[in-house]
Amino acid sequence: MTAVTATTGTPGRGATSAPVRGLTVLYDAECALCTHLRGWLARQAQLVPLELVPAGSAEARARFPELDNSATLDEVTVVGDAGQVYRGPRAWITVLWALREHRPLAHKLATPAGARLARGAVLAAAKWRETQWRGTQWSGRTYRRADGWSYHPGTGWTFEPPSCSGPGCTTR
């Protein structure tokens, strides 16, 4: 697995020189599949502690200002405690690697053949999520993202900035 550092975006920097002692999983809190998987991860025995933080939230923006928050809403992103950033299939392999029962599976998925399987699983999840926000299974409900954007099948996309209630907020 090749990491991409959060600060430079350069492949491989820090991935082998710093042990991973903790991982932060950024997930879409408005996605039913994502929140289901968040709950599943929280119940698993962890060899490496996982922090589960809603992507695009005030906490995620404060902790990882160098990340593209809209991209973290579209694709699962995992950040290591030394600044490593994993996205897509590599993020899921990294998360499985952190779990006691699933580390052997993570090692298999890290091989070239396993990586194809992991990519297929991530693409299938992305396709399912796409059908959700298109309204095909939502019966006309509004899809809301944590970054302030909402989609309603009848009216389209709208933007309402998230409220600012933390100590770092300033009013103009």
Secondary structure, DSSP 8 states (H G I E B T S, - for coil): ---EETTT--BTTTTTTS----EEEEE-TT-HHHHHHHHHHHHS-BSS-EEEEETTSHHHHHH-TTS-HHHHHHS-EEEETTSEEEEHHHHHHHHHHHBGGGHHHHHHHTSHHHHHHHHHHHHHHHHHHHHHHTTTTTTT--EE-TTSEEEETTTEEEE------STT----
